[in-house]
Amino acid sequence: MGRVEDRNQSAWLLLPDGSRPEPRLRDQMRRFADDDEVDLVIVGCGAGGSTLLQRMARAGWKVVALDAGPFWEPETDWVSDEAGSHHLYWEEPRVIGGSDPVPLGSNNSGRGVGGSMVHYAGYTPRFHPSDFHTRSLDGVGADWPFAYEDLKPYYSDIENELPVAGEDWPWGDPHSYPQRPHPVSGNGELFMRGADAEGITAKVGPVAISNGRFGHRPHCIYRGFCLQGCKVNAKASPLITHIPDALDHGAEVRADSMVSSIEIDERTGRATGVHYIQDGRSRFQRARMVAIAGYSIETPRLLLNSTSKRFPDGLCNDFDQVGRYLMVQGAPQTAGRFESEVRMWKGPPPEVSTEDFYETDPSKPYKRGFSIQSVSPMPIAWAEHVMAQGHWGAALRHYMSDYVHWASYGALCEFLPQPDNRVTLAEETDRHGLRVAKFDYSQCDNDRQLLAAAQGVMERILTAAGASEVITIQRFAHLVGGARMADNERDGVVDGDGVTFAVPNLLITDGSVLPTQGSANPALTIMAVAARAADRLIRRKG
Amino acid sequence: MNQLPLDPADGGGRFPGFDVIAQSGHWDRATQSVVGSRLGLLPHVRFFTPEEEVVARALFDQILDQREEPRVPVFNMVDVRLAEQQTDGWHYESLPADAEAWRRSLRALSDDADARHGVGFADCAWEQQSAILDAVQKRGDDDWHGFPASRVWSLWTRYACTAFYSHPWAWNEIGFAGPAYPRGYKNMGVDRLEPFEVRDIRPHDDPARRDS
């Protein structure tokens, strides 16, 4: 703990006007040679990889992080525009199947330094203590190798580093946030009004958008384009919350470098480095340890593509666990029509949430629950809502002309982990000739019951706030699992410290290690789990 | 020119005088350039063949009810995306990758038109085209020329709407103020507008209610 600036200087390493990190950080960045044996090479510079990078650099390790995408300069690379932000997403080919295929790309997949936190909304709730032992408690899901209490100090650390703004939080383990809640827009105002009328507790936050100046980072200007990358530098992403401090402590970030496989020494069984492709050339970075942080699709894909004599079915896949138990949250969005003008695109999409329905309710036929949050689709996303009602042609244009009158809320339903919801390799290859990921997803009965219940609550809130019509679109949000933590190698891929069961010097430090997902947006938990893994790694050295 | 032709009975003219581009002086340069490029001349057609172009133009006119000039150049915008392989980052297992799915589904649409009316899709009357598309949509998850109809419908409408609703003329029609950086918003809250926003003159024109 202690003062943030003593642990992580990132916010103070931006230029005084807050426009960008000090240029010297990149211009004078330390650069390792491929044949330097670094202490640690990290694959992926998102929530998990960047947090690990910053912690290890601070501990004095020689560490380099590779990312398949670019090292962003927000002022020139990002725009206040929906269609113009496609390059923020993972656009390389992927195949989706199962009875309920889950769209990827803009919905949940980032590319480039900062990862998908570059385009996440900014909600950063903690998981509840119950999420860590749903198997023992509710007979569904899985138990984590550690408890909420073990993660709690890391939650607090990361909340202070981002920092998080919100009201005192009454749910799960009650806690407060380092910054006061933001003012809300018309969309959030109606949420509060409807929830209040229905006796549902709603709170403002928690969002990782600085409310006030933080270090050299500016105040939010409420422009609403959080999902298109924050040009203001008010919304937290590792690009501004962890990478600057990592670079300042001698870490290297090697962008535009696609890792193709992990090399294993057939004699010792240990990882020796990573093969990657940069500027069309195949290269190899030697390393004493390797950490994979490519998130729930690319991490399993990389493991499955890393075959060897020792691991003919993919790295760490002795027990056919790689890619399994991948989860998404059911995320139906319900919108309501008001006579007044809501103009929901004004202000950040993340404003108000309720976790009143998060825990298992013994009076209901289903286990676990859902949360509800304000969302605010921009025109292209809103057109999907309208089309989901079956409208096209003249009816679509007419509905769209009514945009200013609608408010919209989204649920996050805790879909349960299932072994057949998984990543495998498709026959299709990318431009490097690497087989792409195939992601199959099918809902179970409990999942479907949660969707219906959540939609019902959203309709109640909107109707109580005065909506004359409600419409719902079925969708999914977030990804976790695919290389989960477990007590042993037959039930998962890594132990509670993120170390793979099969290779002693190989870690996984991203969302793919989560055994359950709760009804919370996962970014904060991914960072906290990575921070904990870093702490354990630092203590183990020697 | 800043308004698309749309009958008031179909939601046209709700925001009189509203022009998003009039505010573009308040946007950052990167955004000005990206949005501005949609108003200028678009690249030559690179992806679609001339035969596909004829069908695709008619399809986009139908999906977005663009019956006369001026139109948002949806066809050209989709052609740019496909030529540059700017996909959504996924495709359904039951469909080929987007480029191939587009070619094959346009061919299937031609086949439907030919089977029903003995002419190409674009040469059918407006109502005939609408009926052909209506039949595809109503098939839901059932097979249509070897693909689940709903997946093809999703492909067509996703590309069409992404193009149309990225265009400032479409924003004018729906009252959306567009980019807001570095200015941001000062007047948040129900019924609170910025000085440059224009209020809906027909707040009772609720299309949902009109349907029922």
Interface residues (C-beta under 8 A of the other chain):
Chain A: E75 T76 D77 W78 V79 S80 D81 E82 A83 G84 H86 Y89 W90 E91 E92 P93 R94 V95 I96 G97 P101 P103 L104 G105 S106 S109 P183 V184 S185 G186 E189 L190 I221 Y222 R223 G224 F225 K231 V232 R337 F338 E339 S340 E341 V342 R343 W345 K346 G347 M378 P379 I380 W382 A383 E384 M387 G390 W392 G393 A394 A395 L396 R397 H398 Y399 M400 S401 D402 Y403 V404 H405 E428 K438 S468 E469 I471
Chain B: L6 D10 G11 G12 R14 W27 D28 A30 T31 V34 V35 Q62 I63 L64 D65 Q86 T87 D88 G89 W90 H91 Y92 E93 S94 A97 S130 L133 Q137 T157 R158 C161 T162 A163 F164 Y165 S166 A170 W171 E173 I174 G175 F176 A177 G178 P179 A180 Y181 P182 R183 G184 Y185 M188 G189 V190 D191 R192 L193 E197 R199 D200 P203 H204 D205 D206 P207 A208 R209 D211
